[in-house]
Amino acid sequence: MMNIFSLSRQLDRRAKRTAQRMVQRAWQKGQNGFLSLELGLVLLVVAGAIVAGVLSYRDNLRKTSINNNTQQISSIAANLRSKYGQSNMYGSVTTALAVRSQAIPEFLRDGTNATASNSFGGAITVTPVTLTGANDSVQLVWPNVPANQCSDIVTNVQREMRQITVGTTSVKANNGQINLTALETACEASTAATLNFWIGRS
């Protein structure tokens, strides 16, 4: 799966090369006495359009990535509750089991291995944890999240989670309210944040 930010960088490089070629051609024409004020204005407008297009494309990629990751995390949480939480079987859950049972969607699986990765290239893991009672929840780890998507993803899914940390920073205590100040601070401090979600039985 190609990282969407690689696509953004490729477009950025292509736009720069296009602008450079246009400037070079204009300069060559100028050497022959044909460069005019009108041509200069055209070049300025085209350059502005290219920059605006690149910025818009990058923002669209960011929003698409946020939506995709939100849906994936929510889907995994719902699958884990349905398959194991409601029947009090979290204690037996492993990442391999979650992958093979497709609690983690098939398209996130690493080939035929019993592992999975998110769109940022981070290894998704699932392990049983204890909050108030033995194995009463599972922890879903979602690594390598860019700073400009971190807080959006967390706020989108936080109602479905009992507890959340960004790295080692608690942004939602067990069955508590989301701490927006702590969330924004933690996300801003990391270029590739690890999101940890505690998923309850219901």
Secondary structure as UniProt FT lines:
FT   HELIX           4..31
FT   TURN            32..33
FT   HELIX           37..80
FT   HELIX           81..85
FT   TURN            86..88
FT   HELIX           90..92
FT   HELIX           95..100
FT   TURN            101..102
FT   HELIX           106..108
FT   TURN            111..112
FT   STRAND          116..117
FT   TURN            119..120
FT   STRAND          123..129
FT   TURN            134..135
FT   STRAND          137..146
FT   HELIX           147..157
FT   HELIX           158..160
FT   STRAND          163..166
FT   TURN            167..168
FT   STRAND          169..172
FT   TURN            174..175
FT   HELIX           180..188
FT   STRAND          192..199
//
